[in-house]
């Protein structure tokens, strides 16, 4: 934490936003889209825009400054990819999206994991195995597959969330990123940002992050040698951390190798459900990834097994 205290100031923060009281970004009366810069009547603002996607569990952080055109583009071009990247984790983390907790379906559509009142209901078939149970250690290994997605689009979705909460003092510096995330196709050539690295920290247990936490950090003026902007979002079981592509402000550090630090998770070593796992992801791929295996380990308190024989 001292690395962040020393080098960064908080530009925007939302801590543990939970369902209930709505919070609004932007002005209701004077609506200008923060992404495309347009106002009425060039664009409309009829839809209720979620500042960060609903599948993160967000029901209450609403943007007055996201027009309907950008809203539709974001859901199709970036959020859909992040949703597919999360895949079975959305079911296992039990984060409520637009239509509740999504059901995960196996490749043949028969095997499935769904949320029921009594807990998670896992249905597997020998010909389409999606899970393995170790009764001794009370652990389940789920082997799912992600639906086709574009890794760079997942990164863009995180960038979109960062822009959504950026205060006006920072927003002016983010115009290149607004253009990037509104692009109709995902190509490296138009905006050569690489590498697109994400730190993903997975904490086990029943929804360790009760609400959603968002943090946008800006380098202090007196500091050099650290990236200009870092963004952190935590929901369900996971914290994601990215450095925003800021070629102008990071011109000097892009020439050298710098060390990045993980943002500390709010769980101690002795946390009852186990240790937080850290993954460093490289999302610098602009092509569709298909059939990517997605393996998750989880532990359970009690399980009920039902076997059905097919004829
Ligand atoms: Zn717009």
Boltz pocket constraint, residues with backbone or C-beta under 6 A from the ligand:
constraints:
  - pocket:
      binder: B
      contacts: [[A, 33], [A, 34], [A, 35], [A, 36], [A, 37], [A, 38], [A, 43], [A, 66], [A, 67], [A, 68], [A, 69], [A, 70], [A, 71]]
      max_distance: 6.0
